[in-house]
Amino acid sequence: MKVSVIIPVYNELDTIAETISRVRASPVDKEIIVIDDASTDGTPDIIESLTGPDLTLIRQPRNQGKGAAIRRGLQAATGDIVLIQDADLEYDPNDYPRLLEPILDGRADAVFGSRFLGGPHRVLYFWHSVGNRLLTTFSNIMTNFNLTDMEVCYKAMRREVALNLNLRSERFGIEPEITAKLARGRWRLYEVPITYAGRSYEEGKKITWRDGLAALWHIIYFRVRG
């Protein structure tokens, strides 16, 4: 099966080339779809220099957020499976075979990675992990899933499942939206341990407490509105 690796990117000049190199080196049949969310730091120029038969660059006309970029990538995807990859080197494409295995052997329709199931990870912010666990717990209450890491970037799905979700979120609400709609559709969801090299704010981390509050609102919204 072919995998469509969707990479939303915004102002990742220092990491995007290495991210693409690592994705290309992963041992799976794939196409790479990079959606630049109106970067202002020269990131698109780096991506342009790396385009080829395996890599497509889509440029958003204005900054719209991670969710909008993922939705645009889904429109362009042609693979049997779609997999979301951040561009900041926090996630390791060497984990792809582990993420894809439950789908390839017919056990799952979607697979989430988890930073809390025992894989090696960089030790960083305590309160981030607390906030993540609280959001995941609240999401589990609403969906009746038993996830350990709802906010994780690594989400792989059969393409027809992803398109069936009818995603609408523009920004970081995409994570709880995907989770809630997988639950509503009764899709088979697996979770596997992944490695994680989180970065500090000095190194370019973008997510803040405001995004946590937005995620909380989206968890409630998609539980009520579907």
Residue, then its C-alpha position, 0 to 999 in steps of 0.5 A: m500500500k502507498v502512504s501519503v505523508i502529509i506535512p503541514v509547515y509554518n516557518e520551519l526554515d531550520t528543520i524542514a530539509e532534515t524532516i523531508s530527508r528523514v521522511r524520504a529515508s523511511p522504508v515505506d512506499k510513499e508520496i510526500i505532500v508538504i503544505d506551506d501555511a504562508s511561511t515568512d522565513g524562506t521555508p517555501d524556497i527550501i521545499e521548492s529546492l527539494t521537490g521531485p516525483d515523490l514530493t509535492l509542495i502546496r502553498q496556502p495563500r494565507n496563514q490558516g492553521k494546521g487543521a486547514a493545511i491537513r485538510r488541503g493535504l487530504q484533498a491532494a493525497t492519493g495513497d491508500i493510507v494517510l499519515i500526518q508528520d510535523a516538520d519540527l523534528e520532534y517525531d521520528p519517521n523510523d516509527y512509520p512501520r510501527l504505526l502502519e502495521p495494525i492497518l496493514d494487517g487488517r486490525a485497525d482503520a486508524v492508528f495513533g502514536s503515543r508519547f506515553l506508552g514507553g518509547p524513548h522521549r526527551v525530558l522537558y516540560f512537566w506542565h505540558s505533560v499534565g495538560n496533555r493528560l488532562l485533555t486526553t482524559f477529558s476527550n476519553i470521557m467524551t468519546n469512550f476511548n481509552l487513549t493515552d495521547m489524544e494530542v499526538c501528531y502521529k495519526a495514520m488512517r486509511r484514506e477513505v476513513a480520513l475523507n469520511l471524517n469531513l474535517r472542518s477545523e482550521r487550527f489545533g482543534i484538528e486533533p480532538e476533531i479527528t478523535a471525536k469523529l473516529a469515535r462517532g464513526r465507530w472506526r477501529l483505533y489502535e495506539v502504539p508507542i513512539t519516540y519523541a524529541g520535544r523541543s523547547y520554546e527557544e528551539g521554536k516550539k509554537i503550541t501554548w496554553r491558549d491552544g490547550l483551552a482551544a482544544l478543550w472547547h473543541i472536545i466539547y463542541f465535537r461531542v455536542r455537534g458531531 
